[in-house]
Amino acid sequence: QVQLVESGGGLVQPGGSLRLSCEVTGNFVAINNMAWYRQAPGNRRELVARITHSGSETYGSSVKGRFTIYRDNAKNTVTLQMPILKPEDTAVYYCNADVKRNGEVWMNYWGQGTQVTVSS
């Protein structure tokens, strides 16, 4: 069983910051890409940021230059640093990872989602 356990969401004022963390737990042998997506009410889910195993980063256009994604391969974690938050960043944020279990093919997993609300 593989699970993605997220933490760090909450309510913050515009201009404030939050840090989201996600840990991959369970029985597996490797993790490839790790990413954060978000979905606001009435909108489709969109990529926020993605990071490869070697550390190559990709950002969505709405957060590029503001947010930073990084990972700790020894701890199987991925973190999204979100400074200078705006009301339009309000959404449910989901952790995502490509994980390989022993003897199986690569599979894509999602976390349960964590709410980020930016409001005064």
The first five atom37 places (N, CA, C, CB, O) and aatype in JSON, in Angstrom:
{
  "aatype": [5, 19, 5, 10, 19, 6, 15, 7, 7, 7, 10, 19, 5, 14, 7, 7, 15, 10, 1, 10, 15, 4, 6, 19, 16, 7, 2, 13, 19, 0, 9, 2, 2, 12, 0, 17, 18, 1, 5, 0, 14, 7, 2, 1, 1, 6, 10, 19, 0, 1, 9, 16, 8, 15, 7, 15, 6, 16, 18, 7, 15, 15, 19, 11, 7, 1, 13, 16, 9, 18, 1, 3, 2, 0, 11, 2, 16, 19, 16, 10, 5, 12, 14, 9, 10, 11, 14, 6, 3, 16, 0, 19, 18, 18, 4, 2, 0, 3, 19, 11, 1, 2, 7, 6, 19, 17, 12, 2, 18, 17, 7, 5, 7, 16, 5, 19, 16, 19, 15, 15],
  "atom_mask": [
    [1, 1, 1, 1, 1],
    [1, 1, 1, 1, 1],
    [1, 1, 1, 1, 1],
    [1, 1, 1, 1, 1],
    [1, 1, 1, 1, 1],
    [1, 1, 1, 1, 1],
    [1, 1, 1, 1, 1],
    [1, 1, 1, 0, 1],
    [1, 1, 1, 0, 1],
    [1, 1, 1, 0, 1],
    [1, 1, 1, 1, 1],
    [1, 1, 1, 1, 1],
    [1, 1, 1, 1, 1],
    [1, 1, 1, 1, 1],
    [1, 1, 1, 0, 1],
    [1, 1, 1, 0, 1],
    [1, 1, 1, 1, 1],
    [1, 1, 1, 1, 1],
    [1, 1, 1, 1, 1],
    [1, 1, 1, 1, 1],
    [1, 1, 1, 1, 1],
    [1, 1, 1, 1, 1],
    [1, 1, 1, 1, 1],
    [1, 1, 1, 1, 1],
    [1, 1, 1, 1, 1],
    [1, 1, 1, 0, 1],
    [1, 1, 1, 1, 1],
    [1, 1, 1, 1, 1],
    [1, 1, 1, 1, 1],
    [1, 1, 1, 1, 1],
    [1, 1, 1, 1, 1],
    [1, 1, 1, 1, 1],
    [1, 1, 1, 1, 1],
    [1, 1, 1, 1, 1],
    [1, 1, 1, 1, 1],
    [1, 1, 1, 1, 1],
    [1, 1, 1, 1, 1],
    [1, 1, 1, 1, 1],
    [1, 1, 1, 1, 1],
    [1, 1, 1, 1, 1],
    [1, 1, 1, 1, 1],
    [1, 1, 1, 0, 1],
    [1, 1, 1, 1, 1],
    [1, 1, 1, 1, 1],
    [1, 1, 1, 1, 1],
    [1, 1, 1, 1, 1],
    [1, 1, 1, 1, 1],
    [1, 1, 1, 1, 1],
    [1, 1, 1, 1, 1],
    [1, 1, 1, 1, 1],
    [1, 1, 1, 1, 1],
    [1, 1, 1, 1, 1],
    [1, 1, 1, 1, 1],
    [1, 1, 1, 1, 1],
    [1, 1, 1, 0, 1],
    [1, 1, 1, 1, 1],
    [1, 1, 1, 1, 1],
    [1, 1, 1, 1, 1],
    [1, 1, 1, 1, 1],
    [1, 1, 1, 0, 1],
    [1, 1, 1, 1, 1],
    [1, 1, 1, 1, 1],
    [1, 1, 1, 1, 1],
    [1, 1, 1, 1, 1],
    [1, 1, 1, 0, 1],
    [1, 1, 1, 1, 1],
    [1, 1, 1, 1, 1],
    [1, 1, 1, 1, 1],
    [1, 1, 1, 1, 1],
    [1, 1, 1, 1, 1],
    [1, 1, 1, 1, 1],
    [1, 1, 1, 1, 1],
    [1, 1, 1, 1, 1],
    [1, 1, 1, 1, 1],
    [1, 1, 1, 1, 1],
    [1, 1, 1, 1, 1],
    [1, 1, 1, 1, 1],
    [1, 1, 1, 1, 1],
    [1, 1, 1, 1, 1],
    [1, 1, 1, 1, 1],
    [1, 1, 1, 1, 1],
    [1, 1, 1, 1, 1],
    [1, 1, 1, 1, 1],
    [1, 1, 1, 1, 1],
    [1, 1, 1, 1, 1],
    [1, 1, 1, 1, 1],
    [1, 1, 1, 1, 1],
    [1, 1, 1, 1, 1],
    [1, 1, 1, 1, 1],
    [1, 1, 1, 1, 1],
    [1, 1, 1, 1, 1],
    [1, 1, 1, 1, 1],
    [1, 1, 1, 1, 1],
    [1, 1, 1, 1, 1],
    [1, 1, 1, 1, 1],
    [1, 1, 1, 1, 1],
    [1, 1, 1, 1, 1],
    [1, 1, 1, 1, 1],
    [1, 1, 1, 1, 1],
    [1, 1, 1, 1, 1],
    [1, 1, 1, 1, 1],
    [1, 1, 1, 1, 1],
    [1, 1, 1, 0, 1],
    [1, 1, 1, 1, 1],
    [1, 1, 1, 1, 1],
    [1, 1, 1, 1, 1],
    [1, 1, 1, 1, 1],
    [1, 1, 1, 1, 1],
    [1, 1, 1, 1, 1],
    [1, 1, 1, 1, 1],
    [1, 1, 1, 0, 1],
    [1, 1, 1, 1, 1],
    [1, 1, 1, 0, 1],
    [1, 1, 1, 1, 1],
    [1, 1, 1, 1, 1],
    [1, 1, 1, 1, 1],
    [1, 1, 1, 1, 1],
    [1, 1, 1, 1, 1],
    [1, 1, 1, 1, 1],
    [1, 1, 1, 1, 1]
  ],
  "atom_positions": [
    [[0.85, -1.2, 0.0], [0.0, 0.0, 0.0], [0.89, 1.25, 0.0], [-0.96, 0.0, 1.24], [1.79, 1.37, 0.82]],
    [[0.62, 2.16, -0.92], [1.35, 3.43, -1.01], [0.38, 4.55, -0.65], [1.97, 3.64, -2.43], [-0.75, 4.58, -1.14]],
    [[0.82, 5.47, 0.17], [0.02, 6.63, 0.51], [0.85, 7.9, 0.42], [-0.58, 6.5, 1.92], [2.05, 7.89, 0.68]],
    [[0.2, 8.98, 0.03], [0.82, 10.3, 0.02], [0.15, 11.1, 1.13], [0.68, 11.02, -1.39], [-1.05, 11.37, 1.09]],
    [[0.94, 11.48, 2.12], [0.42, 12.16, 3.3], [0.83, 13.63, 3.25], [0.92, 11.49, 4.61], [2.01, 13.96, 3.33]],
    [[-0.16, 14.5, 3.13], [0.07, 15.94, 2.98], [-0.11, 16.67, 4.3], [-0.86, 16.53, 1.92], [-0.85, 16.22, 5.18]],
    [[0.56, 17.8, 4.43], [0.38, 18.66, 5.59], [0.74, 20.09, 5.21], [1.23, 18.18, 6.78], [1.45, 20.32, 4.23]],
    [[0.25, 21.05, 6.0], [0.7, 22.42, 5.85], [-0.31, 23.4, 5.31], [0.0, 0.0, 0.0], [0.0, 24.59, 5.22]],
    [[-1.49, 22.98, 4.93], [-2.48, 23.93, 4.42], [-3.04, 24.78, 5.54], [0.0, 0.0, 0.0], [-2.72, 24.59, 6.71]],
    [[-3.9, 25.74, 5.16], [-4.53, 26.58, 6.16], [-5.01, 27.89, 5.6], [0.0, 0.0, 0.0], [-5.08, 28.08, 4.39]],
    [[-5.33, 28.8, 6.51], [-5.82, 30.14, 6.16], [-4.7, 31.15, 6.37], [-7.07, 30.51, 7.0], [-4.06, 31.17, 7.42]],
    [[-4.48, 31.99, 5.38], [-3.43, 33.0, 5.48], [-3.91, 34.28, 4.79], [-2.11, 32.49, 4.83], [-4.71, 34.22, 3.86]],
    [[-3.42, 35.41, 5.25], [-3.78, 36.69, 4.64], [-3.0, 36.9, 3.35], [-3.51, 37.85, 5.61], [-1.92, 36.33, 3.18]],
    [[-3.52, 37.7, 2.44], [-2.77, 38.03, 1.22], [-1.39, 38.58, 1.57], [-3.54, 39.05, 0.36], [-1.25, 39.4, 2.48]],
    [[-0.39, 38.1, 0.84], [0.98, 38.48, 1.12], [1.68, 37.55, 2.09], [0.0, 0.0, 0.0], [2.9, 37.61, 2.25]],
    [[0.91, 36.7, 2.74], [1.5, 35.74, 3.67], [2.09, 34.55, 2.95], [0.0, 0.0, 0.0], [2.09, 34.48, 1.73]],
    [[2.59, 33.6, 3.73], [3.26, 32.44, 3.14], [2.79, 31.15, 3.82], [4.79, 32.58, 3.25], [2.35, 31.15, 4.97]],
    [[2.91, 30.07, 3.08], [2.64, 28.73, 3.59], [3.64, 27.76, 2.97], [1.17, 28.29, 3.28], [4.21, 28.02, 1.91]],
    [[3.84, 26.65, 3.65], [4.69, 25.59, 3.13], [3.92, 24.29, 3.21], [6.04, 25.49, 3.9], [3.48, 23.87, 4.29]],
    [[3.75, 23.64, 2.07], [3.07, 22.35, 2.0], [4.11, 21.24, 1.92], [2.1, 22.3, 0.8], [5.09, 21.34, 1.18]],
    [[3.87, 20.18, 2.67], [4.77, 19.03, 2.63], [3.98, 17.76, 2.31], [5.52, 18.87, 3.96], [2.79, 17.65, 2.63]],
    [[4.65, 16.82, 1.67], [4.02, 15.55, 1.32], [5.05, 14.45, 1.47], [3.44, 15.59, -0.15], [6.17, 14.56, 0.98]],
    [[4.67, 13.39, 2.16], [5.55, 12.24, 2.35], [4.93, 11.01, 1.71], [5.83, 12.0, 3.86], [3.75, 10.73, 1.92]],
    [[5.71, 10.3, 0.95], [5.26, 9.03, 0.37], [5.57, 7.92, 1.38], [5.96, 8.74, -1.02], [6.72, 7.74, 1.78]],
    [[4.55, 7.2, 1.78], [4.72, 6.13, 2.75], [4.23, 4.79, 2.18], [3.97, 6.46, 4.05], [3.5, 4.75, 1.19]],
    [[4.66, 3.7, 2.83], [4.22, 2.37, 2.4], [5.35, 1.56, 1.82], [0.0, 0.0, 0.0], [6.52, 1.88, 2.03]],
    [[5.01, 0.53, 1.09], [5.98, -0.38, 0.48], [6.2, -0.01, -0.98], [5.51, -1.84, 0.6], [5.3, -0.15, -1.8]],
    [[7.38, 0.45, -1.3], [7.73, 0.79, -2.67], [9.24, 0.74, -2.83], [7.17, 2.18, -3.05], [9.97, 0.7, -1.84]],
    [[9.7, 0.74, -4.08], [11.14, 0.67, -4.32], [11.71, 1.93, -4.95], [11.46, -0.49, -5.2], [12.92, 2.16, -4.91]],
    [[10.85, 2.76, -5.54], [11.37, 3.96, -6.19], [10.26, 5.0, -6.38], [12.0, 3.6, -7.55], [9.09, 4.67, -6.5]],
    [[10.68, 6.27, -6.4], [9.79, 7.39, -6.69], [10.42, 8.17, -7.84], [9.56, 8.31, -5.43], [11.61, 8.49, -7.8]],
    [[9.62, 8.48, -8.86], [10.14, 9.27, -9.97], [9.67, 10.71, -9.8], [9.69, 8.67, -11.33], [10.06, 11.38, -8.85]],
    [[8.84, 11.19, -10.71], [8.36, 12.58, -10.6], [7.48, 12.77, -9.37], [7.59, 12.98, -11.85], [6.7, 11.89, -9.01]],
    [[7.61, 13.94, -8.74], [6.73, 14.36, -7.65], [6.18, 15.73, -8.02], [7.47, 14.38, -6.26], [6.88, 16.53, -8.65]],
    [[4.94, 16.0, -7.63], [4.33, 17.25, -8.1], [3.25, 17.72, -7.13], [3.73, 17.07, -9.5], [2.78, 16.97, -6.28]],
    [[2.89, 18.98, -7.29], [1.73, 19.57, -6.62], [0.77, 20.08, -7.69], [2.17, 20.72, -5.65], [1.17, 20.75, -8.64]],
    [[-0.49, 19.77, -7.52], [-1.57, 20.29, -8.35], [-2.52, 21.04, -7.43], [-2.3, 19.15, -9.13], [-2.46, 20.91, -6.21]],
    [[-3.39, 21.84, -8.03], [-4.43, 22.51, -7.24], [-5.72, 22.59, -8.03], [-3.97, 23.92, -6.81], [-5.73, 22.56, -9.26]],
    [[-6.8, 22.69, -7.28], [-8.12, 22.81, -7.92], [-8.97, 23.76, -7.1], [-8.81, 21.42, -8.05], [-9.25, 23.51, -5.93]],
    [[-9.37, 24.85, -7.74], [-10.27, 25.82, -7.13], [-11.7, 25.47, -7.53], [-9.91, 27.27, -7.55], [-11.9, 24.81, -8.55]],
    [[-12.7, 25.9, -6.74], [-14.1, 25.59, -7.07], [-14.46, 26.05, -8.47], [-15.05, 26.23, -6.05], [-14.2, 27.2, -8.84]],
    [[-15.05, 25.16, -9.25], [-15.47, 25.5, -10.6], [-14.38, 25.42, -11.64], [0.0, 0.0, 0.0], [-14.63, 25.61, -12.83]],
    [[-13.15, 25.13, -11.2], [-12.02, 25.05, -12.13], [-11.52, 23.62, -12.23], [-10.88, 25.99, -11.67], [-11.77, 22.79, -11.36]],
    [[-10.81, 23.34, -13.32], [-10.2, 22.03, -13.43], [-8.88, 22.0, -12.66], [-9.99, 21.65, -14.92], [-8.29, 23.05, -12.38]],
    [[-8.43, 20.81, -12.34], [-7.18, 20.66, -11.62], [-6.01, 21.1, -12.51], [-6.98, 19.2, -11.14], [-5.95, 20.75, -13.69]],
    [[-5.08, 21.86, -11.93], [-3.96, 22.37, -12.72], [-2.64, 22.09, -12.03], [-4.12, 23.87, -12.96], [-2.56, 21.99, -10.81]],
    [[-1.61, 21.96, -12.84], [-0.27, 21.74, -12.32], [0.24, 23.01, -11.65], [0.68, 21.28, -13.44], [0.18, 24.09, -12.24]],
    [[0.74, 22.87, -10.44], [1.42, 23.98, -9.77], [2.92, 23.88, -10.0], [1.1, 23.99, -8.25], [3.56, 24.83, -10.46]],
    [[3.48, 22.71, -9.68], [4.91, 22.51, -9.86], [5.21, 21.02, -9.88], [5.72, 23.22, -8.74], [4.52, 20.22, -9.25]],
    [[6.26, 20.66, -10.61], [6.7, 19.28, -10.71], [8.22, 19.23, -10.57], [6.25, 18.64, -12.06], [8.92, 20.15, -11.02]],
    [[8.72, 18.17, -9.96], [10.17, 18.01, -9.82], [10.54, 16.56, -10.11], [10.65, 18.43, -8.4], [9.92, 15.64, -9.57]],
    [[11.54, 16.37, -10.94], [12.0, 15.02, -11.26], [12.89, 14.47, -10.15], [12.75, 15.02, -12.6], [13.24, 15.19, -9.21]],
    [[13.24, 13.2, -10.26], [14.09, 12.58, -9.24], [15.44, 13.29, -9.15], [14.29, 11.09, -9.55], [16.03, 13.4, -8.08]],
    [[15.92, 13.77, -10.29], [17.22, 14.45, -10.31], [17.13, 15.92, -9.95], [17.85, 14.31, -11.67], [18.16, 16.6, -9.84]],
    [[15.91, 16.44, -9.75], [15.76, 17.81, -9.28], [15.38, 18.84, -10.32], [0.0, 0.0, 0.0], [15.4, 20.03, -10.03]],
    [[15.04, 18.43, -11.52], [14.61, 19.38, -12.53], [13.18, 19.84, -12.24], [14.69, 18.75, -13.94], [12.29, 19.02, -12.01]],
    [[12.98, 21.16, -12.25], [11.71, 21.74, -11.82], [10.92, 22.3, -13.0], [11.96, 22.82, -10.8], [11.48, 22.83, -13.95]],
    [[9.59, 22.17, -12.91], [8.65, 22.78, -13.85], [7.56, 23.46, -13.04], [8.05, 21.71, -14.84], [7.08, 22.91, -12.05]],
    [[7.17, 24.67, -13.48], [6.15, 25.43, -12.76], [5.01, 25.83, -13.67], [6.76, 26.66, -12.13], [5.2, 26.07, -14.87]],
    [[3.8, 25.9, -13.09], [2.69, 26.45, -13.81], [2.89, 27.94, -14.01], [0.0, 0.0, 0.0], [3.57, 28.59, -13.22]],
    [[2.3, 28.48, -15.06], [2.54, 29.88, -15.4], [2.06, 30.84, -14.31], [1.85, 30.21, -16.71], [2.63, 31.92, -14.15]],
    [[1.02, 30.46, -13.57], [0.47, 31.36, -12.55], [1.33, 31.45, -11.29], [-0.91, 30.9, -12.18], [1.14, 32.36, -10.49]],
    [[2.26, 30.53, -11.1], [3.08, 30.54, -9.89], [4.57, 30.67, -10.19], [2.83, 29.29, -9.1], [5.37, 30.83, -9.26]],
    [[4.95, 30.61, -11.45], [6.36, 30.66, -11.81], [6.98, 31.95, -11.3], [6.55, 30.54, -13.33], [6.45, 33.04, -11.53]],
    [[8.1, 31.82, -10.61], [8.77, 32.97, -10.04], [8.33, 33.29, -8.62], [0.0, 0.0, 0.0], [8.96, 34.1, -7.95]],
    [[7.23, 32.67, -8.16], [6.76, 32.89, -6.77], [6.97, 31.67, -5.9], [5.29, 33.28, -6.76], [7.52, 31.78, -4.81]],
    [[6.53, 30.5, -6.37], [6.59, 29.28, -5.57], [7.88, 28.52, -5.88], [5.36, 28.39, -5.83], [8.48, 28.68, -6.94]],
    [[8.29, 27.69, -4.92], [9.46, 26.84, -5.1], [9.13, 25.42, -4.65], [10.68, 27.4, -4.31], [8.57, 25.21, -3.57]],
    [[9.48, 24.45, -5.49], [9.3, 23.04, -5.14], [10.67, 22.43, -4.9], [8.52, 22.27, -6.25], [11.62, 22.72, -5.63]],
    [[10.78, 21.58, -3.88], [12.01, 20.85, -3.67], [11.66, 19.51, -3.03], [13.0, 21.66, -2.79], [10.56, 19.32, -2.51]],
    [[12.61, 18.6, -3.07], [12.35, 17.25, -2.56], [13.56, 16.75, -1.78], [12.02, 16.28, -3.72], [14.69, 17.21, -1.96]],
    [[13.28, 15.78, -0.92], [14.32, 15.1, -0.17], [14.18, 13.62, -0.51], [14.2, 15.36, 1.39], [13.3, 12.94, 0.02]],
    [[15.04, 13.12, -1.37], [14.91, 11.73, -1.81], [15.19, 10.74, -0.69], [15.86, 11.46, -2.98], [14.67, 9.62, -0.72]],
    [[15.97, 11.12, 0.29], [16.25, 10.23, 1.41], [15.03, 10.08, 2.32], [17.44, 10.74, 2.21], [14.85, 9.04, 2.97]],
    [[14.2, 11.11, 2.38], [13.02, 11.1, 3.25], [11.73, 10.89, 2.47], [12.94, 12.4, 4.02], [10.65, 10.85, 3.07]],
    [[11.83, 10.75, 1.14], [10.65, 10.52, 0.3], [9.62, 11.64, 0.45], [10.01, 9.17, 0.63], [8.42, 11.38, 0.53]],
    [[10.09, 12.85, 0.5], [9.2, 13.99, 0.68], [9.36, 15.01, -0.44], [9.47, 14.66, 2.03], [10.41, 15.12, -1.07]],
    [[8.29, 15.75, -0.67], [8.31, 16.89, -1.58], [7.64, 18.05, -0.86], [7.58, 16.55, -2.95], [6.64, 17.88, -0.16]],
    [[8.2, 19.24, -1.05], [7.72, 20.42, -0.35], [7.45, 21.54, -1.35], [8.75, 20.89, 0.73], [8.18, 21.71, -2.33]],
    [[6.4, 22.29, -1.09], [6.07, 23.45, -1.92], [6.11, 24.67, -1.03], [4.66, 23.3, -2.61], [5.31, 24.82, -0.11]],
    [[7.06, 25.55, -1.3], [7.19, 26.8, -0.56], [6.4, 27.86, -1.29], [8.68, 27.21, -0.39], [6.64, 28.11, -2.48]],
    [[5.44, 28.51, -0.6], [4.54, 29.46, -1.23], [4.59, 30.8, -0.5], [3.1, 28.91, -1.25], [3.81, 31.03, 0.43]],
    [[5.5, 31.69, -0.91], [5.52, 33.03, -0.33], [4.6, 33.97, -1.1], [6.96, 33.58, -0.31], [4.16, 33.63, -2.21]],
    [[4.3, 35.09, -0.56], [3.55, 36.15, -1.23], [2.27, 35.6, -1.85], [4.42, 36.82, -2.31], [2.04, 35.74, -3.05]],
    [[1.45, 34.97, -1.03], [0.23, 34.34, -1.53], [-0.8, 35.39, -1.91], [-0.35, 33.39, -0.49], [-0.88, 36.47, -1.32]],
    [[-1.6, 35.04, -2.93], [-2.66, 35.91, -3.43], [-4.01, 35.21, -3.26], [-2.41, 36.27, -4.93], [-4.06, 33.98, -3.15]],
    [[-5.1, 35.96, -3.23], [-6.42, 35.31, -3.1], [-6.67, 34.28, -4.19], [-7.52, 36.36, -3.14], [-7.35, 33.28, -3.95]],
    [[-6.13, 34.5, -5.38], [-6.36, 33.55, -6.47], [-5.57, 32.24, -6.29], [-5.98, 34.19, -7.79], [-5.73, 31.31, -7.08]],
    [[-4.73, 32.17, -5.28], [-4.04, 30.92, -4.96], [-4.93, 29.99, -4.11], [-2.73, 31.21, -4.21], [-4.56, 28.84, -3.85]],
    [[-6.09, 30.49, -3.69], [-7.01, 29.68, -2.91], [-7.47, 28.48, -3.7], [-8.21, 30.51, -2.46], [-7.98, 28.61, -4.81]],
    [[-7.29, 27.29, -3.12], [-7.63, 26.04, -3.8], [-7.34, 24.88, -2.86], [-6.84, 25.89, -5.13], [-6.74, 25.04, -1.8]],
    [[-7.76, 23.7, -3.28], [-7.31, 22.47, -2.64], [-6.04, 22.04, -3.37], [-8.42, 21.34, -2.67], [-6.05, 21.91, -4.6]],
    [[-4.98, 21.81, -2.64], [-3.7, 21.43, -3.21], [-3.5, 19.92, -3.01], [-2.54, 22.23, -2.56], [-3.7, 19.39, -1.92]],
    [[-3.1, 19.26, -4.1], [-2.92, 17.81, -4.1], [-1.47, 17.45, -4.41], [-3.86, 17.15, -5.11], [-0.87, 17.98, -5.34]],
    [[-0.94, 16.55, -3.62], [0.36, 15.97, -3.9], [0.2, 14.82, -4.89], [1.04, 15.47, -2.59], [-0.8, 14.11, -4.87]],
    [[1.19, 14.65, -5.77], [1.12, 13.61, -6.79], [2.51, 13.02, -6.98], [0.58, 14.18, -8.14], [3.51, 13.74, -6.94]],
    [[2.58, 11.7, -7.18], [3.89, 11.08, -7.36], [3.78, 9.81, -8.2], [4.53, 10.76, -6.01], [2.78, 9.1, -8.15]],
    [[4.83, 9.55, -8.98], [4.98, 8.3, -9.72], [5.81, 7.35, -8.86], [5.66, 8.53, -11.12], [6.96, 7.64, -8.53]],
    [[5.21, 6.23, -8.49], [5.83, 5.33, -7.52], [5.87, 3.91, -8.09], [5.05, 5.36, -6.17], [4.93, 3.46, -8.75]],
    [[6.97, 3.21, -7.82], [7.11, 1.83, -8.29], [7.2, 0.9, -7.08], [8.36, 1.68, -9.2], [8.07, 1.04, -6.22]],
    [[6.31, -0.04, -7.04], [6.37, -1.06, -6.01], [7.17, -2.24, -6.54], [4.96, -1.49, -5.59], [7.29, -2.41, -7.75]],
    [[7.72, -3.06, -5.67], [8.58, -4.17, -6.05], [7.84, -5.12, -6.99], [9.05, -4.92, -4.81], [6.77, -5.63, -6.66]],
    [[8.42, -5.35, -8.17], [7.82, -6.28, -9.13], [6.65, -5.73, -9.91], [0.0, 0.0, 0.0], [6.0, -6.47, -10.65]],
    [[6.37, -4.45, -9.77], [5.21, -3.87, -10.45], [5.66, -2.72, -11.36], [4.16, -3.38, -9.43], [6.8, -2.27, -11.3]],
    [[4.74, -2.26, -12.18], [5.03, -1.13, -13.06], [4.86, 0.17, -12.29], [4.11, -1.15, -14.32], [4.31, 0.19, -11.19]],
    [[5.32, 1.25, -12.88], [5.15, 2.57, -12.29], [3.66, 2.91, -12.23], [5.93, 3.66, -13.09], [2.92, 2.66, -13.18]],
    [[3.24, 3.48, -11.11], [1.86, 3.91, -10.95], [1.84, 5.33, -10.41], [1.08, 2.95, -10.02], [2.76, 5.77, -9.73]],
    [[0.77, 6.04, -10.73], [0.61, 7.43, -10.29], [-0.34, 7.49, -9.11], [0.09, 8.32, -11.45], [-1.43, 6.91, -9.13]],
    [[0.08, 8.2, -8.07], [-0.71, 8.28, -6.84], [-1.02, 9.74, -6.5], [0.04, 7.61, -5.67], [-0.28, 10.66, -6.85]],
    [[-2.16, 9.92, -5.8], [-2.58, 11.24, -5.35], [-2.74, 11.26, -3.83], [-3.9, 11.64, -6.03], [-3.12, 10.27, -3.21]],
    [[-2.45, 12.42, -3.24], [-2.78, 12.64, -1.86], [-4.24, 12.99, -1.71], [0.0, 0.0, 0.0], [-4.97, 13.09, -2.7]],
    [[-4.67, 13.18, -0.46], [-6.09, 13.44, -0.19], [-6.46, 14.91, -0.4], [-6.44, 13.03, 1.23], [-7.64, 15.25, -0.47]],
    [[-5.47, 15.76, -0.51], [-5.71, 17.18, -0.72], [-5.67, 17.96, 0.58], [0.0, 0.0, 0.0], [-6.09, 17.48, 1.63]],
    [[-5.14, 19.17, 0.5], [-5.11, 20.06, 1.65], [-5.57, 21.45, 1.22], [-3.68, 20.12, 2.27], [-5.15, 21.96, 0.18]],
    [[-6.44, 22.05, 2.01], [-7.05, 23.33, 1.64], [-6.09, 24.49, 1.95], [-8.39, 23.54, 2.4], [-5.52, 24.58, 3.04]],
    [[-5.92, 25.36, 0.97], [-5.21, 26.62, 1.15], [-6.19, 27.74, 0.85], [-3.94, 26.7, 0.23], [-6.75, 27.81, -0.24]],
    [[-6.38, 28.62, 1.83], [-7.29, 29.75, 1.67], [-6.53, 31.03, 1.94], [-8.52, 29.63, 2.62], [-5.93, 31.2, 3.0]],
    [[-6.55, 31.94, 0.96], [-5.87, 33.22, 1.09], [-6.95, 34.3, 1.13], [-4.84, 33.46, -0.09], [-7.6, 34.58, 0.12]],
    [[-7.12, 34.89, 2.3], [-8.2, 35.85, 2.48], [-7.9, 36.75, 3.65], [-9.55, 35.12, 2.68], [-7.27, 36.34, 4.63]],
    [[-8.36, 38.0, 3.53], [-8.22, 38.93, 4.64], [-9.46, 38.92, 5.52], [-7.94, 40.35, 4.12], [-9.52, 39.65, 6.51]]
  ]
}
